[in-house]
């Protein structure tokens, strides 16, 4: 059975921070078309602060996710700080004390994060939010493992579904947040939260897949 070590996987979170910082301008550009235009800036600030705290600490994946979640919840503004903050904090709590993370533990972690996000907002799939990325990604992972696919193959399916979900937001009309005021004019643009979520899920999944034994 494929697993990866919690203890030696904290660097995955540093990689996630790198990708967000790399995409800061892109995420703000997307957000600027129908929102405040600060998504990339806020995300890069929060992830950068978390990375600074984690560098050189050799933290576990659960510990690193907890640091990230706490920073996002307490240090950055906007609507995304609390949403991502609770998601990563729930991720961390679910795998805390789990020495070897297998597909079942990873699924449990994903579901806890999803439940956390859903607990602080009324958004659902189709509302042009990060849930359009997160929900299909979690479902694809579970479908793959239920079909007998390996942990690694299920992670690949997760990433593919996340990116497809992200792309689906182009054709959606925003129902939540500032963009919802634009109505039909919000159609034709990617959702910034769905886009950052796809980046994060890909980095998390690729990092896990690279460490599978």
N, C-alpha and C positions, 0 to 999 in steps of 0.2 A: 504494500500500500504506500502511495506517495505521500510524503509529509515534508514540512520544512521547519527549521528550528525557530521558535519565538525569540530565544535569547540573542541570536546572532543576526537578526533581521531588521534591526532598527534603522539601518542605512536606507531601507526602502523609503522611509519618510523623508529623508534628506533628498532622495531622488525626486520625490513628489514635489518638494519645495523648489528644487531646481527647475522642473518643468513649468511650474506656475510662474516663477520669476521670469523665465525665458519668454513666456506667453503673455506677460503683463500688458504690453501695448495692444496685442491682438484682442485680448479679452475686453479691454476698455473700449477699443474701437467698435467691437460688436455691440457692447452694452450702450455705447453712445448713440447708436441708431434708434433705439427704442426705450432706453433707460437713462440712468444718471451719468453713465460713462465712467464710473469709478470702480467697476467690478475688478478689473485687472490690478489697479493700484491697491485697492483694499486687500485683495487676496495675496498679492506679492508682499505687502507689508506684513500681514499675519504669518504667512509661511516663512518669510525671511526671519522674523523674530523667533519663531519656533526652531528654525534651523540653527540660528546662533546659539540657542540654549542647548541644542542637542549635539553640536559638533564636539567631537573628542570625548563624548561621554560613554560610548559603547552601550547605549541603552537597548533594551529589547524592543521588538515590534510593538508590544502592548504599551510599554513605557513611553515610547516615542509618539505613538498615536494619542496617548493621554496628554502629553505635553502639548502636542499640536492642537488637540481639541480645546484644551483649557485656554491657550493663547487666543484662538479664534473666537471663543465665547466672550472673553474678557477684554481683549485688546483692540479689536477692529470694529469699525462701525458698519452701517448698512444692514441689509436683511440677511446677507449670506453668512456673516460671522456666527450668529446663533445656529443657523441651519447646519453648516459644516461643523461647527463646534460640537453640537450634540451628536452628529453622525460619528465623528471620530472618537468622541468620549465613549459612546456606546460600543464602537468597535473595540476600543481598549479594554473596557470592562468585561466584554464577552470572552476575550482570549487571555485575560490576566490569569496567570497560574497554569496555562496550557503550555506544556513543554514542547510537544510536537504538534504542529497545526496540520490537520488533515482536511479533506474536502468537507466533512461534516462540520468541523469547527469553523471553517471558513464561511460556510453557508450560514451557520448560526450567527456569526459576526455580521455578515451582510444584512441579515434580517433585522438584527438589533439596531443597526445604523439606520436602516430604512424606517423602522418603527419610530425611532427618535425624530427623524425629519418630519414624518407624518404627524407626530404628536404636537408639533408647534406651528402647524399651518393647516389650512383647509385645502391646499392644492391637491390635485389628482392628475393622473396621466391624461394628457390632452390639453392641459392648461398652459403649456409652454413654460415649463420650469425644469429644474434639475431632475424632477421625478420622471420626466420623459426619457431620461438617460438611465437613472438608477433602477427603476422598477423592471424594465425589460432585461437589464443586465443581470439582476438577481434571479429573475425567472429563467433566463437562459442557462445560468450556472446550475440551478436545481434540475432543470430539464435534462441537461447533459449528464449529470451524475446519476439521475434516476434511470437514464438509458444505458448505464454501465460504462460511460466514458471515464477515462482517467482524470485525475485532478488537473493535470496539465492541459488536457484537451478541453475540460470544462472552463478553465481560465481563458483559453482562446475564444471559446464561444461567448463568454461574458464580455470580453473586449469588443468583439464583433457586434454584439447586441447593443452595447453602450454607444458605439459609434453610429449605428443605425438609428438609435433613439435620439441621439443628438441631432442628426440630419433631419429627422422627422419634424423638428421644431420649426424649420423654415416655413412649412406650410400651415402652421398653427396660428391662431389668433390668441394673443395673451389674455388670460382671464384673471391673473393675480399680479399685484404690485403696480408700480408706476406705468409699466408698458400697457397695462389693461385699459388705461385711459385713451389709448390710441385706437382701440377697436381694430377694424380691418387694416389700418395702416401698420399694425405690428406684424402683419403677414409678410413673408418674403425675407425675413432676417432670422438668423440662428439666435437661439436664446443663450445668453452669456453663461448662466448657471448650468444649463445642460452641457455647454461646451467645456466649462472647467471640470464638471463632473466626469465627462468622458476622458479628459486628460488624466485626472486623478485615478480613476478606475483602471486605466491602461497601465499606468506606472506601478500601481499596487499589484496588479495581476502579473505584469511582466517580471516584477521583482520577486514575487512568490514563485513564479514558474522557473526562474533562473536558479532558485535555491532548492528545488524539489529533489528529494533523494528517495 
